[in-house]
């Protein structure tokens, strides 16, 4: 049985917030970046997973 990955919704990509600090100045900031999903290894499916509620 395979189910759609609950973390990325089957897209294989997740959005994460990252922070940056400039060491030579006083600027800091945050931003959103797209990363490969590490839960489903970028394929969008979880294999051999079953759950009953």
HELIX and SHEET records of a PDB file:
SHEET    1   A 2 UNK A   2  UNK A   4  0                                        
SHEET    2   A 2 UNK A  45  UNK A  47 -1                                        
SHEET    1   B 2 UNK A  13  UNK A  21  0                                        
SHEET    2   B 2 UNK A  28  UNK A  36 -1                                        
END                                                                             
